[in-house]
Amino acid sequence: MFTAMTIRYVQDIEASKRFYENLGLAFDEAASFPVWAQFNADAGALGLHDVAASKGKAPGSAELALATDERLEAIATRLDAKGFPYEIFGEDFGRSLRVVDPDGVTVQIQEIDYALAKSNSK
């Protein structure tokens, strides 16, 4: 199962959190930690990432991510079979697979380990 998620890189997590809560998105405290605030919506999720804790992202930038409970190796096997190149990265939150779509946009597929993410954000 995949959850489509937009990751928004923000300068002030708390101010952005208040904004999106007031829009009506549901804050997910269990999936959040100091540099990350996650909101669930009927058709996906929104993640707010502290730009200062990102790896070179610009304030206001966004990217497409798909959170999954499937092992990245299973996804990699499907991509290999169809000839799509990808890379798997160790992350502060678990692991991610990055693949470029036909329009040149990088899609991040996340295998999230919430315990690891919370311990790395302290």
Residue pairs with C-beta under 8 A, 6 or more apart in sequence:
1 68
1 69
1 70
2 66
2 67
2 68
2 70
2 109
3 44
3 45
3 66
3 67
3 68
4 43
4 44
4 45
4 64
4 65
4 66
5 44
5 45
5 46
5 47
5 64
5 65
5 66
5 67
5 110
6 44
6 45
6 46
6 47
6 62
6 63
6 64
6 65
7 47
7 49
7 62
7 63
7 64
7 65
7 108
8 16
8 46
8 47
8 48
8 49
8 60
8 61
8 62
9 49
9 50
9 51
9 54
9 57
9 58
9 59
9 60
9 61
9 62
10 16
10 48
10 49
10 50
10 51
10 59
10 60
11 51
11 52
11 59
13 34
13 35
13 36
13 37
13 48
13 50
16 37
16 48
17 27
17 37
17 48
20 27
20 37
20 39
20 46
20 48
21 27
21 39
25 39
25 40
25 41
25 46
26 39
26 40
26 41
27 37
27 38
27 39
28 38
28 39
28 40
28 45
30 114
31 38
31 112
31 114
32 38
33 117
33 118
33 121
34 50
34 121
34 122
35 49
35 50
35 52
35 53
35 121
36 47
36 48
36 49
36 50
36 93
36 117
36 121
37 47
37 48
38 45
38 46
38 47
38 48
39 45
39 46
39 47
39 48
45 67
47 65
49 57
51 57
51 58
51 59
53 121
57 63
63 106
63 108
64 105
64 107
64 108
65 96
65 107
65 108
65 109
65 110
66 107
66 108
66 109
66 110
67 109
67 110
67 112
68 75
68 109
68 110
68 111
70 111
71 111
72 88
72 95
72 96
72 97
72 109
72 111
75 97
75 109
76 86
76 88
76 97
79 85
79 86
79 99
84 99
85 99
85 100
86 97
86 98
86 99
87 97
87 98
88 95
88 96
88 97
89 95
89 96
89 97
89 98
91 110
92 116
92 117
92 120
92 121
93 110
93 112
93 113
93 114
93 116
93 117
93 120
94 110
94 111
94 112
94 113
94 116
94 117
95 110
95 111
95 113
96 108
96 109
96 110
96 111
97 108
97 109
97 111
98 106
98 107
98 108
98 109
99 106
99 107
99 109
100 106
100 107
101 107
